[in-house]
């Protein structure tokens, strides 16, 4: 299956010593690929490097077979992303927020705005100012903006933050439907392992800036009985390895 995103040997070190090191993973067309790990494990840094928001110290990223950052503009036209925060204009309605975003996509029909608002459950609140939205509603609006141009690859950083149970289920079902019906590929980061187990086809476990393992959900659950158990097992292995090196 075609590799939509390839990451090889990705490195980034901040002044505080944190970052990511030697990160490798591949996202294939139609995947719902999850980067799983606790806060501070390097998930957001990896997504920022992939989307060009920060510069890597080393390693290679290819989007749709095109090396980054040399073909950045042409590749990113096919990508929708929400990294780190769901920013909206509070003095504008939900509809007008999306109408403004639509200006970046020449030829996009305004009927598309109503379609994505319906997808994320905001159609009844389309005329309300975004400043009156709850955190979860702002998260839904940002997701709608990401989906406006029908991207081939959607990159979402902790998309369930602020969502209630209904919103979390909506997100999971929407991602599953777009992947199954449209072949949309997703790269999603989260620390919510139970949701990732329900949502993803493949995952990569991150801890301490390193990607410990990349595998299919079915493989991991068959081995350990669940994604949480599989993740904790990988962390134990990593910590034992560090302890062993320290002793040697």
C-alpha positions as CSV (number, residue, x, y, z in Angstrom):
1,X,0.0,0.0,0.0
2,X,1.2,3.5,-0.8
3,X,3.2,5.3,1.9
4,X,1.5,8.7,2.4
5,X,4.0,9.8,5.1
6,X,7.5,8.4,5.8
7,X,9.6,9.5,8.8
8,X,13.2,8.3,9.1
9,X,15.7,9.1,11.8
10,X,13.9,12.3,12.9
11,X,15.7,14.3,15.6
12,X,15.0,17.5,17.4
13,X,16.7,18.7,20.7
14,X,15.4,21.7,22.6
15,X,17.6,23.7,25.0
16,X,16.0,21.9,27.9
17,X,17.3,18.6,26.5
18,X,13.8,17.4,25.5
19,X,12.7,16.6,22.0
20,X,12.7,13.5,19.8
21,X,15.4,11.2,18.7
22,X,15.7,8.7,15.8
23,X,12.0,8.5,15.2
24,X,10.9,6.2,12.4
25,X,7.3,5.4,11.3
26,X,5.3,5.0,8.1
27,X,1.7,6.0,7.5
28,X,0.1,4.3,4.6
29,X,-2.9,5.3,2.5
30,X,-6.2,4.6,4.4
31,X,-4.4,4.2,7.8
32,X,-5.7,5.7,11.0
33,X,-2.3,5.9,12.6
34,X,-2.0,6.9,16.2
35,X,1.0,8.3,18.0
36,X,0.4,7.2,21.6
37,X,2.1,8.4,24.7
38,X,1.9,10.6,27.8
39,X,2.3,14.3,27.9
40,X,5.9,15.3,27.2
41,X,6.7,12.1,25.3
42,X,7.4,13.9,22.0
43,X,4.1,13.4,20.1
44,X,3.5,17.1,19.4
45,X,7.1,17.7,18.5
46,X,7.0,14.9,16.0
47,X,3.8,16.4,14.4
48,X,5.4,19.9,14.3
49,X,8.4,18.5,12.5
50,X,6.2,16.6,10.0
51,X,4.2,19.7,9.2
52,X,7.1,22.1,9.0
53,X,6.2,24.1,12.0
54,X,9.7,23.6,13.4
55,X,13.0,22.6,11.8
56,X,14.5,19.2,12.5
57,X,18.1,18.8,13.6
58,X,18.3,15.6,11.5
59,X,16.3,13.0,9.7
60,X,14.0,12.8,6.7
61,X,10.3,13.4,6.1
62,X,8.5,12.5,2.8
63,X,4.9,13.4,2.2
64,X,3.3,11.6,-0.8
65,X,6.8,10.5,-1.8
66,X,8.0,14.1,-2.0
67,X,11.0,15.0,0.2
68,X,10.4,17.8,2.8
69,X,11.0,20.7,3.0
70,X,12.0,20.9,-0.7
71,X,8.5,20.1,-2.0
72,X,6.7,21.5,1.1
73,X,4.1,23.7,-0.7
74,X,2.8,21.1,-3.2
75,X,2.7,18.4,-0.6
76,X,0.9,20.4,2.1
77,X,-1.9,21.4,-0.3
78,X,-3.1,17.8,0.2
79,X,-2.9,17.9,4.0
80,X,-5.2,19.2,6.7
81,X,-3.7,19.7,10.2
82,X,-4.5,20.9,13.7
83,X,-1.5,20.9,15.9
84,X,-1.4,21.9,19.6
85,X,-4.4,24.2,19.8
86,X,-7.8,24.9,18.3
87,X,-7.6,28.6,17.4
88,X,-10.8,30.4,16.3
89,X,-11.8,34.0,15.9
90,X,-14.1,34.6,18.9
91,X,-15.8,37.7,17.4
92,X,-17.0,35.8,14.3
93,X,-19.7,33.1,14.0
94,X,-18.8,29.5,13.5
95,X,-19.9,29.8,9.9
96,X,-17.9,33.0,9.3
97,X,-14.8,31.4,10.8
98,X,-15.0,28.6,8.2
99,X,-15.9,31.1,5.4
100,X,-12.7,32.9,6.2
101,X,-10.7,29.7,6.2
102,X,-12.3,28.7,2.8
103,X,-10.6,31.7,1.2
104,X,-7.3,29.7,1.3
105,X,-8.9,27.2,-1.1
106,X,-9.9,28.8,-4.5
107,X,-13.0,27.3,-6.0
108,X,-14.3,25.8,-2.7
109,X,-18.1,26.0,-2.7
110,X,-19.8,27.5,0.3
111,X,-22.1,24.5,0.5
112,X,-19.0,22.6,1.8
113,X,-19.0,24.8,4.9
114,X,-22.5,23.6,5.8
115,X,-21.5,20.0,5.1
116,X,-18.5,20.0,7.5
117,X,-20.5,21.9,10.2
118,X,-23.1,19.1,9.9
119,X,-20.3,16.4,10.2
120,X,-19.0,17.9,13.5
121,X,-22.4,18.6,15.0
122,X,-22.2,22.4,14.9
123,X,-24.9,23.1,12.3
124,X,-27.4,24.3,14.9
125,X,-24.8,26.8,16.2
126,X,-23.4,28.0,12.9
127,X,-24.6,31.7,13.5
128,X,-23.4,31.9,17.1
129,X,-20.1,33.7,17.8
130,X,-17.3,31.3,18.4
131,X,-16.4,33.2,21.6
132,X,-19.5,31.8,23.2
133,X,-18.6,28.2,22.2
134,X,-17.4,25.8,24.8
135,X,-13.9,24.3,24.6
136,X,-15.3,21.2,23.0
137,X,-17.3,23.2,20.4
138,X,-14.1,25.2,19.5
139,X,-12.4,21.9,19.0
140,X,-15.2,20.7,16.7
141,X,-15.0,24.0,14.7
142,X,-11.2,23.6,14.3
143,X,-11.8,20.1,13.1
144,X,-14.3,21.3,10.6
145,X,-11.7,23.8,9.3
146,X,-9.2,21.0,8.9
147,X,-11.7,19.0,6.7
148,X,-12.8,21.9,4.5
149,X,-10.7,21.1,1.5
150,X,-11.2,17.3,1.7
151,X,-7.5,16.6,2.5
152,X,-5.9,13.3,1.6
153,X,-4.0,13.3,4.9
154,X,-5.4,14.7,8.2
155,X,-3.0,15.3,11.1
156,X,-4.7,15.9,14.5
157,X,-2.9,16.6,17.8
158,X,-4.9,15.5,20.8
159,X,-8.3,16.1,18.9
160,X,-10.4,14.8,21.8
161,X,-9.2,17.4,24.2
162,X,-12.2,19.3,25.6
163,X,-14.7,16.9,24.0
164,X,-17.5,15.3,26.1
165,X,-18.5,11.7,25.6
166,X,-20.8,12.6,22.7
167,X,-18.1,14.6,21.0
168,X,-15.5,11.9,21.5
169,X,-17.8,9.3,19.9
170,X,-18.6,11.8,17.0
171,X,-14.9,12.2,16.4
172,X,-14.2,8.5,16.4
173,X,-17.1,7.7,14.1
174,X,-16.3,10.6,11.7
175,X,-12.6,9.5,11.4
176,X,-13.7,5.9,10.8
177,X,-16.3,6.9,8.2
178,X,-13.9,9.2,6.2
179,X,-11.2,6.5,6.3
180,X,-13.6,3.8,5.1
181,X,-15.7,5.7,2.6
182,X,-13.2,8.3,1.2
183,X,-9.9,6.6,1.8
184,X,-8.8,9.6,4.0
185,X,-5.6,8.9,5.9
186,X,-5.2,10.1,9.5
187,X,-2.3,10.7,11.8
188,X,-3.6,11.3,15.3
189,X,-1.8,11.9,18.6
190,X,-3.3,11.1,22.0
191,X,-2.6,9.9,25.5
192,X,-6.1,8.3,25.6
193,X,-5.2,4.7,24.9
194,X,-8.8,3.4,25.1
195,X,-9.9,5.7,22.4
196,X,-6.9,5.0,20.2
197,X,-7.6,1.3,20.5
198,X,-11.1,1.9,19.2
199,X,-10.1,4.4,16.5
200,X,-6.8,3.4,15.0
201,X,-5.6,0.7,12.6
202,X,-1.9,1.1,13.5
203,X,-0.1,2.9,16.3
204,X,3.4,4.0,17.4
205,X,4.3,4.1,21.1
206,X,6.2,7.2,22.2
207,X,8.1,7.6,25.5
208,X,10.8,10.0,26.5
209,X,11.2,11.3,22.9
210,X,11.7,7.9,21.3
211,X,9.3,5.8,19.3
212,X,9.4,2.4,21.1
213,X,7.4,0.4,18.6
214,X,5.1,0.7,15.6
215,X,2.5,-2.1,14.9
216,X,-1.1,-2.9,14.0
217,X,-3.7,-2.7,16.7
218,X,-4.7,-6.3,16.1
219,X,-1.1,-7.5,16.6
220,X,-0.7,-5.5,19.9
221,X,-4.0,-6.6,21.4
222,X,-3.4,-10.2,20.5
223,X,-0.1,-10.1,22.3
224,X,-1.1,-8.2,25.4
225,X,-4.9,-8.3,25.6
226,X,-5.3,-4.6,25.0
227,X,-3.5,-1.4,23.9
228,X,-2.9,-0.1,27.4
229,X,-1.2,-3.4,28.5
230,X,0.9,-3.4,25.3
231,X,2.0,0.1,25.9
232,X,2.9,-0.5,29.5
233,X,4.9,-3.6,28.5
234,X,6.9,-1.5,26.0
235,X,7.6,1.1,28.6
236,X,8.9,-1.6,31.0
237,X,11.2,-2.9,28.4
238,X,12.5,0.6,27.7
239,X,13.1,1.4,31.3
240,X,14.9,-2.0,31.8
241,X,17.1,-1.2,28.9
242,X,18.0,2.2,30.4
243,X,18.7,0.6,33.8
244,X,20.9,-2.1,32.2
245,X,22.9,0.5,30.3
246,X,23.3,2.5,33.5
247,X,24.6,-0.6,35.4
248,X,27.0,-1.5,32.6
